[in-house]
Amino acid sequence: MKKTSSKIKTSPQEKFLHVLNVFFLLIAVFLCVYPFYYMVIYSLSDSTRASLEGIYFLPKGFTLDAYKMILKKSGFGHAFLISGARTVIQTILCLFGSSLFAYLVTKKDMIGRKFVYRFVVITMYLSAGLVPYYITMKAYHLNNTFWLYIIPGIVNAYYVILIKTFIEQIPQSLQESAELDGAGFFKIYTSIILPLSKPILATVAVYASVGAWNSWQDNYLLVQNPNLQTVQLILYNCINQAQMLADSMRSGQVGNAAAISLSADSVRMATTIITVIPVMLVYPFLQKYFVKGVMLGAVKG
């Protein structure tokens, strides 16, 4: 008996559309990836050759001078540890504080629940400004302490909204069954709410960790202790110093302006790469939860 082929035949027009889709998707991927790739090859290129020959797909005159300049900065290793500790501790406490508060405002028997929740949401739209923030941190004696990096971010209004919306989609019958078995508030929170909220917690963890890692203004404004300096502030100072040197060269005060100007650009590129790499290492582990958490946590307001 002759076997019939189950393969669906495609018309020439469909094949052409398929090729066209693949072509445009490859262009889109290239446009997304190439800027980052360009920063990598630029940071690895010799400044003089880069200015004369240009850079497209391969570095010109491979060198690690930009990275050596950054890594040799005094206290860079210690600052890296401070930033890492800040990111880990703040992310964990932010997840705990924001999720606990979000779960609290889902309890209908909480007195003034709607007022408290709306009051927190309003803080997203109304900010007192930099000066009141500075005065408040000084009043609580958080300046020149590691806790300045941790305490202000334990509860975040945006994260509370995401987590609260997600928790409200968990069947109420699960919590009611636990209450009938004698489980209290914290038992339900730790045994039911947190395990079922992994997608949104992973999403918040990505946001919180990236925000903590990239933050530098609190260090710049309120911390003078060099032992508490973050890596972001060191990188910020590196960029400013490179730019000041380039400006001095352009004004004719010293040497070759073109080469030093490109060196400033190389430092910027290397700084960006160092800043992005830790985030790129963490994101793949949480990616599978990320889209699901954002979609489910943003269904209702």
C-alpha positions in Angstrom: 0.0 0.0 0.0 1.4 3.4 -1.0 2.0 5.8 1.8 0.6 9.3 1.5 2.7 12.2 2.5 1.4 14.2 5.4 3.7 17.1 4.6 1.8 20.3 3.8 2.8 21.8 0.5 3.5 25.5 0.5 3.0 27.8 -2.4 5.9 29.9 -3.9 4.2 33.0 -2.4 4.2 31.5 1.1 7.9 30.5 0.7 8.7 34.0 -0.4 6.9 35.5 2.6 8.7 33.1 4.9 12.1 34.1 3.6 11.0 37.8 3.8 10.0 37.3 7.5 13.3 35.6 8.3 15.2 38.4 6.5 13.5 41.2 8.4 13.9 39.3 11.7 17.6 39.0 11.1 17.8 42.7 10.5 15.9 43.4 13.7 18.3 41.1 15.6 21.3 42.8 14.1 20.0 46.2 15.0 19.5 45.1 18.6 22.8 43.2 19.0 25.2 45.4 17.0 25.2 48.5 19.3 26.4 46.3 22.2 28.9 44.5 20.0 30.2 47.8 18.8 30.8 49.0 22.4 32.8 45.8 23.0 35.1 46.1 20.0 35.5 49.9 20.5 36.6 49.4 24.1 39.1 46.8 22.9 40.5 49.0 20.1 43.6 51.2 20.0 42.4 54.8 20.2 44.7 56.2 17.5 43.8 53.4 15.0 40.1 53.7 15.8 40.2 57.4 15.0 42.0 57.0 11.7 40.6 53.8 10.3 37.2 53.6 12.0 35.6 50.5 13.6 33.0 48.2 12.1 33.2 44.5 12.9 36.6 43.8 14.4 38.7 45.8 16.9 41.6 47.8 15.5 44.8 47.2 17.4 43.6 45.0 20.2 44.3 46.5 23.6 42.9 46.3 27.2 44.2 49.7 28.2 40.7 51.1 28.9 39.8 48.2 31.2 43.2 48.4 32.9 42.7 52.1 33.6 39.3 51.4 35.3 40.4 48.3 37.2 43.5 50.0 38.5 41.4 52.7 40.1 42.1 52.9 43.9 39.5 50.8 45.8 37.8 49.4 42.7 37.7 45.8 44.1 36.3 46.9 47.4 33.7 49.1 45.7 32.7 46.1 43.6 32.1 44.1 46.7 30.1 47.0 48.2 27.9 47.2 45.1 27.4 43.5 45.0 26.5 43.4 48.7 24.1 46.3 48.2 22.4 44.6 45.2 21.9 41.3 47.0 20.8 42.6 50.3 18.5 45.3 48.9 16.9 42.9 46.4 16.1 40.3 49.1 14.7 42.9 51.6 12.8 44.7 48.8 11.2 41.4 47.8 10.3 40.6 51.4 9.1 44.2 52.3 7.1 44.8 49.1 5.5 41.4 49.0 4.5 41.5 52.7 3.0 44.9 52.3 1.2 43.9 49.1 -0.2 40.8 50.8 -1.3 43.0 53.8 -3.3 45.4 51.6 -5.1 42.5 50.0 -6.7 41.6 53.3 -10.2 43.0 53.4 -10.4 43.1 57.1 -7.4 45.5 57.4 -8.5 48.9 58.8 -8.0 51.8 56.3 -6.7 49.3 53.7 -7.7 51.4 50.6 -6.4 54.6 52.1 -3.0 53.1 52.9 -2.7 51.5 49.5 -3.7 54.7 47.6 -1.4 56.8 49.8 1.5 54.5 48.8 0.5 54.7 45.1 0.4 58.5 45.2 4.1 58.5 46.1 4.8 57.3 42.6 3.4 60.5 41.1 4.4 63.1 43.8 8.0 63.4 44.8 9.2 66.0 47.3 12.5 66.4 45.5 16.1 66.1 46.1 16.5 68.5 49.0 13.8 66.9 51.2 15.4 63.5 50.5 18.8 64.8 51.5 17.4 66.3 54.7 15.4 63.2 55.6 18.4 60.8 55.2 20.5 63.2 57.3 17.8 63.4 60.0 17.7 59.6 60.2 21.5 59.5 60.4 21.7 57.3 57.3 24.4 59.4 55.7 27.8 57.7 55.6 26.3 54.4 56.5 25.8 51.2 54.4 22.1 51.3 55.5 21.5 54.3 53.2 21.7 51.9 50.3 19.2 49.4 51.8 16.5 51.0 54.0 14.9 53.5 51.5 14.3 50.7 49.0 12.7 48.1 51.2 9.2 49.0 50.1 8.6 50.2 46.5 5.2 51.4 45.4 5.5 50.1 41.8 6.5 46.6 43.0 3.7 46.7 45.6 1.2 47.3 42.8 2.6 44.4 40.7 2.7 41.9 43.5 -0.7 42.9 45.0 -2.4 42.4 41.6 -0.7 39.0 41.2 -1.7 37.9 44.7 -5.4 38.9 44.1 -5.4 36.3 41.3 -4.5 33.5 43.7 -7.7 31.5 44.5 -9.1 32.8 47.8 -10.1 29.2 48.7 -6.5 28.3 49.2 -6.1 30.9 52.0 -9.5 30.0 53.5 -8.6 26.3 53.6 -5.3 27.2 55.4 -7.1 29.4 57.9 -9.5 26.5 58.7 -6.5 24.3 59.4 -5.2 26.9 61.9 -2.6 28.7 59.7 -2.0 32.3 60.7 -1.1 35.4 58.7 2.6 34.7 58.3 2.1 31.0 57.8 -0.1 31.6 54.9 2.3 34.3 53.6 5.3 32.0 53.7 3.7 28.7 52.7 1.1 29.7 50.1 1.6 33.3 48.9 5.4 33.3 48.3 5.6 29.9 46.6 2.7 30.7 44.2 4.1 34.2 43.5 7.4 33.1 42.1 6.8 34.6 38.6 6.1 38.1 39.9 8.8 37.9 42.5 11.3 37.0 39.9 10.2 39.9 37.8 10.5 42.3 40.7 13.9 40.8 41.6 15.2 41.7 38.1 13.9 45.3 38.4 15.2 45.7 42.0 18.6 44.2 41.4 19.2 46.3 38.2 18.1 49.4 40.0 20.3 48.7 43.1 23.3 47.9 40.9 23.0 51.0 38.8 22.3 53.4 41.6 25.0 56.0 42.5 23.4 59.3 43.4 22.9 58.4 47.1 26.6 57.6 47.3 27.5 60.8 45.5 25.3 63.0 47.7 25.4 61.4 51.2 28.4 59.2 51.5 31.9 60.6 51.9 33.4 57.5 53.4 35.7 55.9 50.7 35.1 52.5 52.3 31.4 52.7 51.3 32.0 53.9 47.7 30.1 51.9 45.1 31.5 50.8 41.8 29.1 52.9 39.9 30.4 56.1 41.5 34.0 55.1 40.6 32.9 54.4 37.0 31.2 57.8 36.9 34.3 59.5 38.1 36.4 57.6 35.5 34.1 59.0 32.7 34.3 62.5 34.1 38.1 62.4 34.4 38.5 61.0 30.9 36.2 63.7 29.5 38.1 66.5 31.4 41.4 65.2 30.0 39.9 65.2 26.5 38.6 68.8 26.9 42.1 69.9 28.2 43.7 68.4 25.1 41.2 70.1 22.7 42.0 73.4 24.3 45.7 72.9 23.5 46.9 72.6 27.0 48.6 69.2 26.3 49.4 66.6 23.6 47.3 64.9 20.9 43.7 65.9 21.2 42.3 63.2 18.8 43.9 60.3 20.5 42.9 61.4 24.0 39.4 62.2 22.9 39.1 58.6 21.6 40.5 57.4 24.9 37.7 59.1 26.7 35.2 57.3 24.4 37.0 54.0 25.0 36.7 54.5 28.7 33.0 55.2 28.3 32.5 52.0 26.3 34.5 49.9 28.8 32.6 51.5 31.7 29.3 50.5 30.0 30.5 46.9 29.4 31.6 46.5 33.1 28.2 47.9 34.2 26.1 45.7 32.0 27.9 42.3 32.5 26.6 41.5 36.0 23.1 42.2 34.9 23.5 40.0 31.8 24.8 37.2 34.1 21.8 37.3 36.4 19.0 37.9 33.9 19.0 34.4 32.1 18.3 32.7 35.4 15.1 34.7 35.9 14.0 35.1 32.3 11.5 32.2 32.3 9.5 33.9 35.0 9.9 37.5 33.7 7.3 37.7 30.9 4.8 35.6 32.8 5.2 37.8 35.9 4.8 41.1 34.0 1.7 39.9 32.1 -0.1 38.4 35.2 1.0 41.2 37.5 -0.3 43.9 35.2 -3.8 42.5 34.3 -5.6 44.7 36.9 -4.8 48.0 38.4 
